[in-house]
């Protein structure tokens, strides 16, 4: 359950709580996927790390929210609030740019984002521009208790439910264009943004550095085999047409 909060810079943000159900992994997915999208020049609200004071729970009448605030003391993640934004509707695809649609489908397949469906598009119109939001369901491989690399070459069959897949007519071109932007150095820079304490208490990894390296290995291997998820998206799109 996110919250609308005012920060000490007087800005309004949508705060994602570290103490919520899926814990810091949802925040890691939000941060990593969001910053990957930014590198790809896809429209993403500003992402910030935000320190949450547990004393705020004192003025909250709801017991469950009190406990959530206390459990989330310290660093959390927040996105810039977009006042006046309107939800993207599946009917908006009738006039949507096919090249941008292909890039968004490619990005979601790369980060295995299961949450961009006609029922829940997680896209907003803001000042006549599309904005991609809510990527906490991405990188779902890290919720599975197994070697991360075992999941890196997944074809991602869930892409068949993507709201933009029917108009993503330039997927091979998007693949060639986008994957060259995600160099190892850029991915390392993105992963370095993850706070160490979000990477702790993971039995598979002795240190946060090893945990961070596992994400890098996964992303690089998935990128090197992008043809697998592109081919799956093309196959799924053919079945829709």
Biotite code that builds the C-alpha atoms (Angstrom):
import biotite.structure as struc

atoms = struc.array([
    struc.Atom([0.000, 0.000, 0.000], chain_id="A", res_id=1, res_name="UNK", atom_name="CA", element="C"),
    struc.Atom([1.783, 3.162, -1.133], chain_id="A", res_id=2, res_name="UNK", atom_name="CA", element="C"),
    struc.Atom([1.239, 6.546, 0.492], chain_id="A", res_id=3, res_name="UNK", atom_name="CA", element="C"),
    struc.Atom([1.182, 10.108, -0.778], chain_id="A", res_id=4, res_name="UNK", atom_name="CA", element="C"),
    struc.Atom([3.731, 12.028, 1.296], chain_id="A", res_id=5, res_name="UNK", atom_name="CA", element="C"),
    struc.Atom([5.315, 15.458, 1.418], chain_id="A", res_id=6, res_name="UNK", atom_name="CA", element="C"),
    struc.Atom([9.103, 15.437, 1.684], chain_id="A", res_id=7, res_name="UNK", atom_name="CA", element="C"),
    struc.Atom([11.491, 17.999, 3.145], chain_id="A", res_id=8, res_name="UNK", atom_name="CA", element="C"),
    struc.Atom([12.006, 19.450, -0.351], chain_id="A", res_id=9, res_name="UNK", atom_name="CA", element="C"),
    struc.Atom([8.284, 20.417, -0.273], chain_id="A", res_id=10, res_name="UNK", atom_name="CA", element="C"),
    struc.Atom([7.587, 17.958, -3.092], chain_id="A", res_id=11, res_name="UNK", atom_name="CA", element="C"),
    struc.Atom([4.832, 15.334, -3.146], chain_id="A", res_id=12, res_name="UNK", atom_name="CA", element="C"),
    struc.Atom([5.849, 11.709, -3.685], chain_id="A", res_id=13, res_name="UNK", atom_name="CA", element="C"),
    struc.Atom([4.231, 8.291, -3.831], chain_id="A", res_id=14, res_name="UNK", atom_name="CA", element="C"),
    struc.Atom([6.076, 6.359, -1.124], chain_id="A", res_id=15, res_name="UNK", atom_name="CA", element="C"),
    struc.Atom([6.569, 2.585, -1.433], chain_id="A", res_id=16, res_name="UNK", atom_name="CA", element="C"),
    struc.Atom([7.108, 1.004, 2.000], chain_id="A", res_id=17, res_name="UNK", atom_name="CA", element="C"),
    struc.Atom([10.016, -1.342, 2.628], chain_id="A", res_id=18, res_name="UNK", atom_name="CA", element="C"),
    struc.Atom([7.997, -3.026, 5.361], chain_id="A", res_id=19, res_name="UNK", atom_name="CA", element="C"),
    struc.Atom([5.128, -4.017, 3.037], chain_id="A", res_id=20, res_name="UNK", atom_name="CA", element="C"),
    struc.Atom([4.324, -7.596, 2.075], chain_id="A", res_id=21, res_name="UNK", atom_name="CA", element="C"),
    struc.Atom([7.086, -8.325, -0.450], chain_id="A", res_id=22, res_name="UNK", atom_name="CA", element="C"),
    struc.Atom([9.677, -6.383, 1.495], chain_id="A", res_id=23, res_name="UNK", atom_name="CA", element="C"),
    struc.Atom([12.726, -4.720, -0.015], chain_id="A", res_id=24, res_name="UNK", atom_name="CA", element="C"),
    struc.Atom([12.678, -6.889, -3.153], chain_id="A", res_id=25, res_name="UNK", atom_name="CA", element="C"),
    struc.Atom([9.683, -4.968, -4.482], chain_id="A", res_id=26, res_name="UNK", atom_name="CA", element="C"),
    struc.Atom([11.623, -1.738, -3.941], chain_id="A", res_id=27, res_name="UNK", atom_name="CA", element="C"),
    struc.Atom([14.689, -3.199, -5.649], chain_id="A", res_id=28, res_name="UNK", atom_name="CA", element="C"),
    struc.Atom([12.547, -4.130, -8.654], chain_id="A", res_id=29, res_name="UNK", atom_name="CA", element="C"),
    struc.Atom([10.974, -0.650, -8.716], chain_id="A", res_id=30, res_name="UNK", atom_name="CA", element="C"),
    struc.Atom([14.365, 1.040, -8.584], chain_id="A", res_id=31, res_name="UNK", atom_name="CA", element="C"),
    struc.Atom([16.268, -1.185, -11.010], chain_id="A", res_id=32, res_name="UNK", atom_name="CA", element="C"),
    struc.Atom([13.494, -1.503, -13.606], chain_id="A", res_id=33, res_name="UNK", atom_name="CA", element="C"),
    struc.Atom([12.694, 2.189, -13.394], chain_id="A", res_id=34, res_name="UNK", atom_name="CA", element="C"),
    struc.Atom([16.282, 3.300, -13.904], chain_id="A", res_id=35, res_name="UNK", atom_name="CA", element="C"),
    struc.Atom([16.727, 0.830, -16.770], chain_id="A", res_id=36, res_name="UNK", atom_name="CA", element="C"),
    struc.Atom([13.674, 2.415, -18.403], chain_id="A", res_id=37, res_name="UNK", atom_name="CA", element="C"),
    struc.Atom([15.226, 5.849, -17.913], chain_id="A", res_id=38, res_name="UNK", atom_name="CA", element="C"),
    struc.Atom([18.436, 4.759, -19.669], chain_id="A", res_id=39, res_name="UNK", atom_name="CA", element="C"),
    struc.Atom([16.255, 3.526, -22.540], chain_id="A", res_id=40, res_name="UNK", atom_name="CA", element="C"),
    struc.Atom([14.634, 6.989, -22.772], chain_id="A", res_id=41, res_name="UNK", atom_name="CA", element="C"),
    struc.Atom([11.273, 5.625, -21.708], chain_id="A", res_id=42, res_name="UNK", atom_name="CA", element="C"),
    struc.Atom([9.109, 8.041, -19.691], chain_id="A", res_id=43, res_name="UNK", atom_name="CA", element="C"),
    struc.Atom([9.454, 7.366, -15.960], chain_id="A", res_id=44, res_name="UNK", atom_name="CA", element="C"),
    struc.Atom([8.666, 9.599, -12.974], chain_id="A", res_id=45, res_name="UNK", atom_name="CA", element="C"),
    struc.Atom([11.633, 10.662, -10.863], chain_id="A", res_id=46, res_name="UNK", atom_name="CA", element="C"),
    struc.Atom([12.648, 7.936, -8.405], chain_id="A", res_id=47, res_name="UNK", atom_name="CA", element="C"),
    struc.Atom([14.127, 8.909, -5.037], chain_id="A", res_id=48, res_name="UNK", atom_name="CA", element="C"),
    struc.Atom([15.249, 7.202, -1.851], chain_id="A", res_id=49, res_name="UNK", atom_name="CA", element="C"),
    struc.Atom([13.357, 8.590, 1.122], chain_id="A", res_id=50, res_name="UNK", atom_name="CA", element="C"),
    struc.Atom([14.118, 8.377, 4.828], chain_id="A", res_id=51, res_name="UNK", atom_name="CA", element="C"),
    struc.Atom([10.991, 7.561, 6.825], chain_id="A", res_id=52, res_name="UNK", atom_name="CA", element="C"),
    struc.Atom([10.820, 8.569, 10.491], chain_id="A", res_id=53, res_name="UNK", atom_name="CA", element="C"),
    struc.Atom([8.871, 5.921, 12.492], chain_id="A", res_id=54, res_name="UNK", atom_name="CA", element="C"),
    struc.Atom([7.579, 8.710, 14.761], chain_id="A", res_id=55, res_name="UNK", atom_name="CA", element="C"),
    struc.Atom([5.066, 9.448, 11.998], chain_id="A", res_id=56, res_name="UNK", atom_name="CA", element="C"),
    struc.Atom([3.182, 6.349, 13.139], chain_id="A", res_id=57, res_name="UNK", atom_name="CA", element="C"),
    struc.Atom([2.113, 8.159, 16.326], chain_id="A", res_id=58, res_name="UNK", atom_name="CA", element="C"),
    struc.Atom([-0.379, 10.355, 14.472], chain_id="A", res_id=59, res_name="UNK", atom_name="CA", element="C"),
    struc.Atom([-1.819, 7.512, 12.361], chain_id="A", res_id=60, res_name="UNK", atom_name="CA", element="C"),
    struc.Atom([-5.179, 6.228, 13.710], chain_id="A", res_id=61, res_name="UNK", atom_name="CA", element="C"),
    struc.Atom([-5.149, 2.980, 11.698], chain_id="A", res_id=62, res_name="UNK", atom_name="CA", element="C"),
    struc.Atom([-3.267, 0.239, 13.567], chain_id="A", res_id=63, res_name="UNK", atom_name="CA", element="C"),
    struc.Atom([-2.170, -1.629, 10.424], chain_id="A", res_id=64, res_name="UNK", atom_name="CA", element="C"),
    struc.Atom([-0.730, 1.542, 8.887], chain_id="A", res_id=65, res_name="UNK", atom_name="CA", element="C"),
    struc.Atom([1.001, 2.303, 12.195], chain_id="A", res_id=66, res_name="UNK", atom_name="CA", element="C"),
    struc.Atom([2.727, -1.076, 12.042], chain_id="A", res_id=67, res_name="UNK", atom_name="CA", element="C"),
    struc.Atom([3.626, -0.570, 8.376], chain_id="A", res_id=68, res_name="UNK", atom_name="CA", element="C"),
    struc.Atom([5.279, 2.781, 9.099], chain_id="A", res_id=69, res_name="UNK", atom_name="CA", element="C"),
    struc.Atom([7.222, 1.337, 12.045], chain_id="A", res_id=70, res_name="UNK", atom_name="CA", element="C"),
    struc.Atom([8.361, -1.655, 9.962], chain_id="A", res_id=71, res_name="UNK", atom_name="CA", element="C"),
    struc.Atom([9.547, 0.706, 7.214], chain_id="A", res_id=72, res_name="UNK", atom_name="CA", element="C"),
    struc.Atom([11.723, 2.981, 9.347], chain_id="A", res_id=73, res_name="UNK", atom_name="CA", element="C"),
    struc.Atom([14.791, 4.118, 7.423], chain_id="A", res_id=74, res_name="UNK", atom_name="CA", element="C"),
    struc.Atom([15.305, 4.160, 3.677], chain_id="A", res_id=75, res_name="UNK", atom_name="CA", element="C"),
    struc.Atom([12.323, 3.569, 1.414], chain_id="A", res_id=76, res_name="UNK", atom_name="CA", element="C"),
    struc.Atom([11.609, 4.334, -2.226], chain_id="A", res_id=77, res_name="UNK", atom_name="CA", element="C"),
    struc.Atom([9.335, 7.014, -3.655], chain_id="A", res_id=78, res_name="UNK", atom_name="CA", element="C"),
    struc.Atom([8.242, 8.277, -7.052], chain_id="A", res_id=79, res_name="UNK", atom_name="CA", element="C"),
    struc.Atom([7.392, 11.813, -8.034], chain_id="A", res_id=80, res_name="UNK", atom_name="CA", element="C"),
    struc.Atom([3.647, 12.400, -7.698], chain_id="A", res_id=81, res_name="UNK", atom_name="CA", element="C"),
    struc.Atom([2.036, 13.334, -11.019], chain_id="A", res_id=82, res_name="UNK", atom_name="CA", element="C"),
    struc.Atom([-0.878, 15.665, -10.223], chain_id="A", res_id=83, res_name="UNK", atom_name="CA", element="C"),
    struc.Atom([-3.742, 15.521, -12.677], chain_id="A", res_id=84, res_name="UNK", atom_name="CA", element="C"),
    struc.Atom([-2.499, 12.341, -14.364], chain_id="A", res_id=85, res_name="UNK", atom_name="CA", element="C"),
    struc.Atom([-5.139, 10.170, -16.055], chain_id="A", res_id=86, res_name="UNK", atom_name="CA", element="C"),
    struc.Atom([-5.045, 6.377, -16.419], chain_id="A", res_id=87, res_name="UNK", atom_name="CA", element="C"),
    struc.Atom([-4.135, 4.811, -19.753], chain_id="A", res_id=88, res_name="UNK", atom_name="CA", element="C"),
    struc.Atom([-7.000, 2.826, -21.201], chain_id="A", res_id=89, res_name="UNK", atom_name="CA", element="C"),
    struc.Atom([-6.684, -0.142, -23.542], chain_id="A", res_id=90, res_name="UNK", atom_name="CA", element="C"),
    struc.Atom([-8.648, 1.860, -26.139], chain_id="A", res_id=91, res_name="UNK", atom_name="CA", element="C"),
    struc.Atom([-5.779, 4.366, -26.187], chain_id="A", res_id=92, res_name="UNK", atom_name="CA", element="C"),
    struc.Atom([-3.778, 1.822, -28.171], chain_id="A", res_id=93, res_name="UNK", atom_name="CA", element="C"),
    struc.Atom([-5.789, 2.818, -31.254], chain_id="A", res_id=94, res_name="UNK", atom_name="CA", element="C"),
    struc.Atom([-3.738, 6.014, -31.537], chain_id="A", res_id=95, res_name="UNK", atom_name="CA", element="C"),
    struc.Atom([-0.570, 4.957, -29.719], chain_id="A", res_id=96, res_name="UNK", atom_name="CA", element="C"),
    struc.Atom([2.838, 5.155, -31.411], chain_id="A", res_id=97, res_name="UNK", atom_name="CA", element="C"),
    struc.Atom([3.840, 1.661, -32.581], chain_id="A", res_id=98, res_name="UNK", atom_name="CA", element="C"),
    struc.Atom([7.557, 2.251, -32.170], chain_id="A", res_id=99, res_name="UNK", atom_name="CA", element="C"),
    struc.Atom([7.169, 3.392, -28.564], chain_id="A", res_id=100, res_name="UNK", atom_name="CA", element="C"),
    struc.Atom([4.822, 0.454, -27.923], chain_id="A", res_id=101, res_name="UNK", atom_name="CA", element="C"),
    struc.Atom([7.501, -1.921, -29.223], chain_id="A", res_id=102, res_name="UNK", atom_name="CA", element="C"),
    struc.Atom([10.113, -0.374, -26.944], chain_id="A", res_id=103, res_name="UNK", atom_name="CA", element="C"),
    struc.Atom([7.854, -0.657, -23.895], chain_id="A", res_id=104, res_name="UNK", atom_name="CA", element="C"),
    struc.Atom([7.037, -4.300, -24.688], chain_id="A", res_id=105, res_name="UNK", atom_name="CA", element="C"),
    struc.Atom([10.753, -5.048, -25.123], chain_id="A", res_id=106, res_name="UNK", atom_name="CA", element="C"),
    struc.Atom([11.580, -3.344, -21.829], chain_id="A", res_id=107, res_name="UNK", atom_name="CA", element="C"),
    struc.Atom([8.840, -5.198, -19.932], chain_id="A", res_id=108, res_name="UNK", atom_name="CA", element="C"),
    struc.Atom([9.961, -8.518, -21.379], chain_id="A", res_id=109, res_name="UNK", atom_name="CA", element="C"),
    struc.Atom([13.574, -7.789, -20.418], chain_id="A", res_id=110, res_name="UNK", atom_name="CA", element="C"),
    struc.Atom([12.741, -6.950, -16.801], chain_id="A", res_id=111, res_name="UNK", atom_name="CA", element="C"),
    struc.Atom([9.965, -9.603, -16.722], chain_id="A", res_id=112, res_name="UNK", atom_name="CA", element="C"),
    struc.Atom([7.261, -7.142, -15.724], chain_id="A", res_id=113, res_name="UNK", atom_name="CA", element="C"),
    struc.Atom([4.037, -9.119, -15.330], chain_id="A", res_id=114, res_name="UNK", atom_name="CA", element="C"),
    struc.Atom([1.920, -6.052, -14.585], chain_id="A", res_id=115, res_name="UNK", atom_name="CA", element="C"),
    struc.Atom([1.092, -4.152, -17.804], chain_id="A", res_id=116, res_name="UNK", atom_name="CA", element="C"),
    struc.Atom([-2.179, -5.769, -18.798], chain_id="A", res_id=117, res_name="UNK", atom_name="CA", element="C"),
    struc.Atom([-5.447, -4.309, -20.188], chain_id="A", res_id=118, res_name="UNK", atom_name="CA", element="C"),
    struc.Atom([-6.935, -4.650, -16.705], chain_id="A", res_id=119, res_name="UNK", atom_name="CA", element="C"),
    struc.Atom([-4.001, -2.947, -14.988], chain_id="A", res_id=120, res_name="UNK", atom_name="CA", element="C"),
    struc.Atom([-1.912, -0.985, -17.492], chain_id="A", res_id=121, res_name="UNK", atom_name="CA", element="C"),
    struc.Atom([0.314, 0.843, -14.983], chain_id="A", res_id=122, res_name="UNK", atom_name="CA", element="C"),
    struc.Atom([0.586, 3.737, -17.417], chain_id="A", res_id=123, res_name="UNK", atom_name="CA", element="C"),
    struc.Atom([-0.625, 7.289, -16.968], chain_id="A", res_id=124, res_name="UNK", atom_name="CA", element="C"),
    struc.Atom([-1.238, 10.238, -19.261], chain_id="A", res_id=125, res_name="UNK", atom_name="CA", element="C"),
    struc.Atom([0.455, 13.304, -17.845], chain_id="A", res_id=126, res_name="UNK", atom_name="CA", element="C"),
    struc.Atom([0.702, 16.561, -19.825], chain_id="A", res_id=127, res_name="UNK", atom_name="CA", element="C"),
    struc.Atom([-0.187, 14.589, -22.975], chain_id="A", res_id=128, res_name="UNK", atom_name="CA", element="C"),
    struc.Atom([2.739, 12.203, -22.416], chain_id="A", res_id=129, res_name="UNK", atom_name="CA", element="C"),
    struc.Atom([2.631, 8.572, -21.344], chain_id="A", res_id=130, res_name="UNK", atom_name="CA", element="C"),
    struc.Atom([4.341, 7.715, -18.042], chain_id="A", res_id=131, res_name="UNK", atom_name="CA", element="C"),
    struc.Atom([5.282, 4.200, -16.935], chain_id="A", res_id=132, res_name="UNK", atom_name="CA", element="C"),
    struc.Atom([4.671, 3.453, -13.256], chain_id="A", res_id=133, res_name="UNK", atom_name="CA", element="C"),
    struc.Atom([4.678, 0.632, -10.698], chain_id="A", res_id=134, res_name="UNK", atom_name="CA", element="C"),
    struc.Atom([7.464, -1.806, -11.563], chain_id="A", res_id=135, res_name="UNK", atom_name="CA", element="C"),
    struc.Atom([7.574, -3.583, -8.213], chain_id="A", res_id=136, res_name="UNK", atom_name="CA", element="C"),
    struc.Atom([6.314, -6.789, -9.861], chain_id="A", res_id=137, res_name="UNK", atom_name="CA", element="C"),
    struc.Atom([9.322, -6.864, -12.204], chain_id="A", res_id=138, res_name="UNK", atom_name="CA", element="C"),
    struc.Atom([12.369, -9.101, -11.755], chain_id="A", res_id=139, res_name="UNK", atom_name="CA", element="C"),
    struc.Atom([10.135, -11.712, -10.142], chain_id="A", res_id=140, res_name="UNK", atom_name="CA", element="C"),
    struc.Atom([12.944, -14.280, -10.410], chain_id="A", res_id=141, res_name="UNK", atom_name="CA", element="C"),
    struc.Atom([14.367, -12.890, -7.171], chain_id="A", res_id=142, res_name="UNK", atom_name="CA", element="C"),
    struc.Atom([11.340, -14.183, -5.244], chain_id="A", res_id=143, res_name="UNK", atom_name="CA", element="C"),
    struc.Atom([12.220, -17.758, -6.231], chain_id="A", res_id=144, res_name="UNK", atom_name="CA", element="C"),
    struc.Atom([14.599, -19.646, -3.966], chain_id="A", res_id=145, res_name="UNK", atom_name="CA", element="C"),
    struc.Atom([16.998, -20.826, -6.651], chain_id="A", res_id=146, res_name="UNK", atom_name="CA", element="C"),
    struc.Atom([20.077, -19.768, -8.582], chain_id="A", res_id=147, res_name="UNK", atom_name="CA", element="C"),
    struc.Atom([19.295, -16.456, -10.271], chain_id="A", res_id=148, res_name="UNK", atom_name="CA", element="C"),
    struc.Atom([20.956, -17.422, -13.540], chain_id="A", res_id=149, res_name="UNK", atom_name="CA", element="C"),
    struc.Atom([18.591, -20.354, -13.940], chain_id="A", res_id=150, res_name="UNK", atom_name="CA", element="C"),
    struc.Atom([15.863, -17.822, -14.768], chain_id="A", res_id=151, res_name="UNK", atom_name="CA", element="C"),
    struc.Atom([17.825, -15.419, -16.954], chain_id="A", res_id=152, res_name="UNK", atom_name="CA", element="C"),
    struc.Atom([16.939, -17.012, -20.295], chain_id="A", res_id=153, res_name="UNK", atom_name="CA", element="C"),
    struc.Atom([13.217, -17.338, -19.648], chain_id="A", res_id=154, res_name="UNK", atom_name="CA", element="C"),
    struc.Atom([11.112, -16.680, -22.743], chain_id="A", res_id=155, res_name="UNK", atom_name="CA", element="C"),
    struc.Atom([8.615, -14.811, -20.538], chain_id="A", res_id=156, res_name="UNK", atom_name="CA", element="C"),
    struc.Atom([5.383, -16.268, -21.880], chain_id="A", res_id=157, res_name="UNK", atom_name="CA", element="C"),
    struc.Atom([3.389, -13.781, -19.762], chain_id="A", res_id=158, res_name="UNK", atom_name="CA", element="C"),
    struc.Atom([4.132, -11.182, -22.447], chain_id="A", res_id=159, res_name="UNK", atom_name="CA", element="C"),
    struc.Atom([0.999, -12.467, -24.215], chain_id="A", res_id=160, res_name="UNK", atom_name="CA", element="C"),
    struc.Atom([-1.105, -10.422, -21.746], chain_id="A", res_id=161, res_name="UNK", atom_name="CA", element="C"),
    struc.Atom([0.721, -7.131, -22.405], chain_id="A", res_id=162, res_name="UNK", atom_name="CA", element="C"),
    struc.Atom([-1.693, -4.320, -23.266], chain_id="A", res_id=163, res_name="UNK", atom_name="CA", element="C"),
    struc.Atom([0.589, -2.944, -26.005], chain_id="A", res_id=164, res_name="UNK", atom_name="CA", element="C"),
    struc.Atom([1.580, -6.240, -27.630], chain_id="A", res_id=165, res_name="UNK", atom_name="CA", element="C"),
    struc.Atom([-1.024, -6.049, -30.450], chain_id="A", res_id=166, res_name="UNK", atom_name="CA", element="C"),
    struc.Atom([0.508, -2.781, -31.732], chain_id="A", res_id=167, res_name="UNK", atom_name="CA", element="C"),
    struc.Atom([4.159, -3.620, -31.012], chain_id="A", res_id=168, res_name="UNK", atom_name="CA", element="C"),
    struc.Atom([5.006, -4.041, -34.689], chain_id="A", res_id=169, res_name="UNK", atom_name="CA", element="C"),
    struc.Atom([8.714, -3.205, -34.466], chain_id="A", res_id=170, res_name="UNK", atom_name="CA", element="C"),
    struc.Atom([10.055, -5.590, -31.836], chain_id="A", res_id=171, res_name="UNK", atom_name="CA", element="C"),
    struc.Atom([13.174, -6.785, -33.716], chain_id="A", res_id=172, res_name="UNK", atom_name="CA", element="C"),
    struc.Atom([14.130, -3.172, -34.410], chain_id="A", res_id=173, res_name="UNK", atom_name="CA", element="C"),
    struc.Atom([13.544, -2.245, -30.761], chain_id="A", res_id=174, res_name="UNK", atom_name="CA", element="C"),
    struc.Atom([15.727, -5.162, -29.700], chain_id="A", res_id=175, res_name="UNK", atom_name="CA", element="C"),
    struc.Atom([18.631, -4.039, -31.862], chain_id="A", res_id=176, res_name="UNK", atom_name="CA", element="C"),
    struc.Atom([18.295, -0.435, -30.743], chain_id="A", res_id=177, res_name="UNK", atom_name="CA", element="C"),
    struc.Atom([17.746, -0.823, -27.007], chain_id="A", res_id=178, res_name="UNK", atom_name="CA", element="C"),
    struc.Atom([20.086, -3.596, -25.961], chain_id="A", res_id=179, res_name="UNK", atom_name="CA", element="C"),
    struc.Atom([23.157, -1.660, -27.109], chain_id="A", res_id=180, res_name="UNK", atom_name="CA", element="C"),
    struc.Atom([22.344, 1.085, -24.567], chain_id="A", res_id=181, res_name="UNK", atom_name="CA", element="C"),
    struc.Atom([22.524, -1.259, -21.589], chain_id="A", res_id=182, res_name="UNK", atom_name="CA", element="C"),
    struc.Atom([26.270, -1.668, -21.225], chain_id="A", res_id=183, res_name="UNK", atom_name="CA", element="C"),
    struc.Atom([27.774, -3.536, -18.258], chain_id="A", res_id=184, res_name="UNK", atom_name="CA", element="C"),
    struc.Atom([28.987, -0.223, -16.818], chain_id="A", res_id=185, res_name="UNK", atom_name="CA", element="C"),
    struc.Atom([25.506, 1.319, -17.001], chain_id="A", res_id=186, res_name="UNK", atom_name="CA", element="C"),
    struc.Atom([23.884, -1.695, -15.365], chain_id="A", res_id=187, res_name="UNK", atom_name="CA", element="C"),
    struc.Atom([26.542, -1.653, -12.642], chain_id="A", res_id=188, res_name="UNK", atom_name="CA", element="C"),
    struc.Atom([25.778, 2.021, -11.999], chain_id="A", res_id=189, res_name="UNK", atom_name="CA", element="C"),
    struc.Atom([22.072, 1.270, -11.684], chain_id="A", res_id=190, res_name="UNK", atom_name="CA", element="C"),
    struc.Atom([22.649, -1.631, -9.302], chain_id="A", res_id=191, res_name="UNK", atom_name="CA", element="C"),
    struc.Atom([24.989, 0.477, -7.195], chain_id="A", res_id=192, res_name="UNK", atom_name="CA", element="C"),
    struc.Atom([21.941, 2.622, -6.309], chain_id="A", res_id=193, res_name="UNK", atom_name="CA", element="C"),
    struc.Atom([20.463, -0.249, -4.257], chain_id="A", res_id=194, res_name="UNK", atom_name="CA", element="C"),
    struc.Atom([21.076, 0.402, -0.544], chain_id="A", res_id=195, res_name="UNK", atom_name="CA", element="C"),
    struc.Atom([23.151, -2.343, 1.064], chain_id="A", res_id=196, res_name="UNK", atom_name="CA", element="C"),
    struc.Atom([20.562, -3.028, 3.768], chain_id="A", res_id=197, res_name="UNK", atom_name="CA", element="C"),
    struc.Atom([18.009, -3.948, 1.081], chain_id="A", res_id=198, res_name="UNK", atom_name="CA", element="C"),
    struc.Atom([20.392, -6.709, -0.023], chain_id="A", res_id=199, res_name="UNK", atom_name="CA", element="C"),
    struc.Atom([21.090, -8.188, 3.404], chain_id="A", res_id=200, res_name="UNK", atom_name="CA", element="C"),
    struc.Atom([19.560, -11.241, 5.088], chain_id="A", res_id=201, res_name="UNK", atom_name="CA", element="C"),
    struc.Atom([19.524, -13.278, 1.878], chain_id="A", res_id=202, res_name="UNK", atom_name="CA", element="C"),
    struc.Atom([20.716, -16.850, 2.640], chain_id="A", res_id=203, res_name="UNK", atom_name="CA", element="C"),
    struc.Atom([22.095, -17.367, -0.875], chain_id="A", res_id=204, res_name="UNK", atom_name="CA", element="C"),
    struc.Atom([24.576, -14.503, -0.567], chain_id="A", res_id=205, res_name="UNK", atom_name="CA", element="C"),
    struc.Atom([27.137, -13.872, 2.139], chain_id="A", res_id=206, res_name="UNK", atom_name="CA", element="C"),
    struc.Atom([27.400, -10.144, 1.431], chain_id="A", res_id=207, res_name="UNK", atom_name="CA", element="C"),
    struc.Atom([25.393, -7.374, -0.272], chain_id="A", res_id=208, res_name="UNK", atom_name="CA", element="C"),
    struc.Atom([28.155, -7.161, -2.897], chain_id="A", res_id=209, res_name="UNK", atom_name="CA", element="C"),
    struc.Atom([27.615, -10.798, -3.900], chain_id="A", res_id=210, res_name="UNK", atom_name="CA", element="C"),
    struc.Atom([23.853, -10.256, -4.003], chain_id="A", res_id=211, res_name="UNK", atom_name="CA", element="C"),
    struc.Atom([24.310, -7.185, -6.213], chain_id="A", res_id=212, res_name="UNK", atom_name="CA", element="C"),
    struc.Atom([26.640, -9.155, -8.500], chain_id="A", res_id=213, res_name="UNK", atom_name="CA", element="C"),
    struc.Atom([23.957, -11.822, -8.913], chain_id="A", res_id=214, res_name="UNK", atom_name="CA", element="C"),
    struc.Atom([21.559, -9.195, -10.253], chain_id="A", res_id=215, res_name="UNK", atom_name="CA", element="C"),
    struc.Atom([24.225, -7.982, -12.669], chain_id="A", res_id=216, res_name="UNK", atom_name="CA", element="C"),
    struc.Atom([24.983, -11.512, -13.887], chain_id="A", res_id=217, res_name="UNK", atom_name="CA", element="C"),
    struc.Atom([21.279, -12.134, -14.423], chain_id="A", res_id=218, res_name="UNK", atom_name="CA", element="C"),
    struc.Atom([20.682, -8.922, -16.373], chain_id="A", res_id=219, res_name="UNK", atom_name="CA", element="C"),
    struc.Atom([23.765, -9.323, -18.562], chain_id="A", res_id=220, res_name="UNK", atom_name="CA", element="C"),
    struc.Atom([22.904, -12.913, -19.421], chain_id="A", res_id=221, res_name="UNK", atom_name="CA", element="C"),
    struc.Atom([19.286, -12.006, -20.159], chain_id="A", res_id=222, res_name="UNK", atom_name="CA", element="C"),
    struc.Atom([20.454, -9.185, -22.386], chain_id="A", res_id=223, res_name="UNK", atom_name="CA", element="C"),
    struc.Atom([22.855, -11.448, -24.260], chain_id="A", res_id=224, res_name="UNK", atom_name="CA", element="C"),
    struc.Atom([19.969, -13.826, -25.001], chain_id="A", res_id=225, res_name="UNK", atom_name="CA", element="C"),
    struc.Atom([17.295, -11.213, -25.701], chain_id="A", res_id=226, res_name="UNK", atom_name="CA", element="C"),
    struc.Atom([16.316, -13.122, -28.842], chain_id="A", res_id=227, res_name="UNK", atom_name="CA", element="C"),
    struc.Atom([14.534, -15.650, -26.614], chain_id="A", res_id=228, res_name="UNK", atom_name="CA", element="C"),
    struc.Atom([12.035, -13.201, -25.174], chain_id="A", res_id=229, res_name="UNK", atom_name="CA", element="C"),
    struc.Atom([11.730, -11.264, -28.451], chain_id="A", res_id=230, res_name="UNK", atom_name="CA", element="C"),
    struc.Atom([10.849, -14.461, -30.322], chain_id="A", res_id=231, res_name="UNK", atom_name="CA", element="C"),
    struc.Atom([8.284, -15.327, -27.645], chain_id="A", res_id=232, res_name="UNK", atom_name="CA", element="C"),
    struc.Atom([6.718, -11.866, -27.948], chain_id="A", res_id=233, res_name="UNK", atom_name="CA", element="C"),
    struc.Atom([6.567, -12.179, -31.745], chain_id="A", res_id=234, res_name="UNK", atom_name="CA", element="C"),
    struc.Atom([4.968, -15.621, -31.469], chain_id="A", res_id=235, res_name="UNK", atom_name="CA", element="C"),
    struc.Atom([2.414, -14.356, -28.945], chain_id="A", res_id=236, res_name="UNK", atom_name="CA", element="C"),
    struc.Atom([1.633, -11.334, -31.129], chain_id="A", res_id=237, res_name="UNK", atom_name="CA", element="C"),
    struc.Atom([1.100, -13.519, -34.207], chain_id="A", res_id=238, res_name="UNK", atom_name="CA", element="C"),
    struc.Atom([-1.505, -15.478, -32.271], chain_id="A", res_id=239, res_name="UNK", atom_name="CA", element="C"),
    struc.Atom([-3.378, -12.256, -31.475], chain_id="A", res_id=240, res_name="UNK", atom_name="CA", element="C"),
    struc.Atom([-3.548, -11.045, -35.067], chain_id="A", res_id=241, res_name="UNK", atom_name="CA", element="C"),
])
